[in-house]
Amino acid sequence: MAHVRLFSGERMPLEMHKVRIVQKLNLPPVEYRHQAMTEAGNNTFLLQNEDVFLDMLTDSGVNAMSDRQQAAMLIADDSYAGSATYTRLDKKLREIFGFDFFLPTHQGRAAENILAQVLVTPGSVVPMNYHFTTTKAHIVLNGGSVEELICDAGLEIDSDEPFKGNMDIDKLVACIEQNGPDKIAFVRMETGTNLIGGQPHSLENFAAMRAVCDRYGLLLVMDASLLADNLYFIKTREAACKDMSIREITRKIADLCDVMYFSARKLGCARGGGICVRTDELYRRMRGLVPLYEGFLTYGGMSVREIEAITVGLDETMDEDMINQGPQFIEHMVGALVARGVPVVTPAGGLGCHIDAMRFLDHVPQTEYPAGALGTALYIAGGVRGMERGTLSEQRDPDGNETLANMELLRLAMPRRVFTLSQVNYAIDRISWLYENRELVGGLVFTEEPEILRFFYGRLAPVTDWQDKLVRKFREDFGDSL
Ligand SMILES: *Cc1c(COP(=O)(O)O)cnc(C)c1O
């Protein structure tokens, strides 16, 4: 356990690794940050990375690798077919998860493409705890639809429910009865539910889903991209599992599903993905699509160096000292912000800290994108880059009206083993300062609005000169500090 108790009685996360390669960071002055944000069209996706101090945009493909992963990359066996590197990954997957078949893909969404093409038919339904953007897109593209059956607590910002990612089992049964089992393409569980704040499900809930799938003869598919965090939460929050090892918990979860797919940009701390399959029959139905979309069956679009890193990364994921780092840093950040009265999603999940912009900026209407505005303000206040997850990330309806999101969140992702605690404390300080000065923060308006994926490429402007006022207040309060 890497949470230490201090003499004061407080608990503090303690890094169980040391840093051996570093990358220099820049923290440009606040006036420069304001200018950079203007040039980026007030869209954090359009900032230049060299202008960003703490990049909390995402945890995808940006987690730190270990010395063992780096070393393994040197022994990668470059060959199109029959690579020893691939055999090592295949063996490691069997050892940890116990599936007989594996299909490599270049990242998680490519696994979703193959699964959806094979399993989803026009008019079919995929019940799930919650959708992920790319998952839903692939299901819809193949003529299916998504039914989100998350437990009620999952959509509450403030909660003490330890497993907000749980599926509502009664709703699952009702959904199957209503549509008829023949209409259900498969049932999907997303571990570490991404879009509701990296919230976990319990082992007990997953077992209950298995029982329902057995009753109706349905396939149970797990999206294991965020499994590492979920394993940690099961170990620390589910009483029945507290004496089990991470390996044992992993195997219990894997044994419950027919198919498990993952993005190795998250699970395994490298870049790639794949699908683990229980039966030969299903494996054969999917196999043909790998060479078509990904690459030959022994690399699936991944470089052999990344495959070596994934193999070691998966092995290291079975180490509690490794997987606790993200959740413990996030818990530290969430706890400190709650103590300062800042509205955040609770309890702390995996993935990152999610600020509730709807409450933080309750004077900014949703049509002026409070989460997006808060993202620009935090970059100006501290050089910290987050990701808007609210109305800005939605699409307008066919008549051009705004689709208002259920939640307005500013996500501050916590790439694993990348930041130090003092960097996180700095982010907490700048967020707290912004909260004290929240009345200075105003909304945004589009100056250039693409029709699709507007949050990636769109350009915006502040509705008033509120950002200039924010810069002036920063100078008043912090003097010539960065
Ligand atoms: C990131 C993610 C994906 C997609 O994986 P990519 O490697 O980014 O394509 C799918 N599901 C979940 C839950 C994810 O977090």
Ligand as a Chemical Component Dictionary entry (heavy atoms), coordinates in Angstrom:
data_LIG
# 
_chem_comp.id                   LIG 
_chem_comp.type                 NON-POLYMER 
_chem_comp.pdbx_formal_charge   0 
_chem_comp.three_letter_code    LIG 
# 
loop_
_chem_comp_atom.comp_id 
_chem_comp_atom.atom_id 
_chem_comp_atom.alt_atom_id 
_chem_comp_atom.type_symbol 
_chem_comp_atom.charge 
_chem_comp_atom.model_Cartn_x 
_chem_comp_atom.model_Cartn_y 
_chem_comp_atom.model_Cartn_z 
_chem_comp_atom.pdbx_ordinal 
LIG C1 C1 C 0 -10.048 5.255 -24.821 1  
LIG C2 C2 C 0 -11.178 4.344 -24.772 2  
LIG C3 C3 C 0 -11.601 3.638 -25.910 3  
LIG C4 C4 C 0 -10.971 3.839 -27.281 4  
LIG O1 O1 O 0 -9.621  3.505 -27.294 5  
LIG P1 P1 P 0 -8.573  4.203 -28.285 6  
LIG O2 O2 O 0 -7.316  3.463 -28.063 7  
LIG O3 O3 O 0 -8.504  5.647 -27.919 8  
LIG O4 O4 O 0 -9.108  4.025 -29.678 9  
LIG C5 C5 C 0 -12.665 2.772 -25.769 10 
LIG N1 N1 N 0 -13.273 2.617 -24.580 11 
LIG C6 C6 C 0 -12.894 3.269 -23.486 12 
LIG C7 C7 C 0 -13.602 3.043 -22.196 13 
LIG C8 C8 C 0 -11.843 4.161 -23.523 14 
LIG O5 O5 O 0 -11.481 4.836 -22.413 15 
# 
loop_
_chem_comp_bond.comp_id 
_chem_comp_bond.atom_id_1 
_chem_comp_bond.atom_id_2 
_chem_comp_bond.value_order 
_chem_comp_bond.pdbx_ordinal 
LIG C1 C2 SING 1  
LIG C2 C3 SING 2  
LIG C2 C8 DOUB 3  
LIG C3 C4 SING 4  
LIG C3 C5 DOUB 5  
LIG C4 O1 SING 6  
LIG O1 P1 SING 7  
LIG P1 O2 DOUB 8  
LIG P1 O3 SING 9  
LIG P1 O4 SING 10 
LIG C5 N1 SING 11 
LIG N1 C6 DOUB 12 
LIG C6 C7 SING 13 
LIG C6 C8 SING 14 
LIG C8 O5 SING 15 
# 
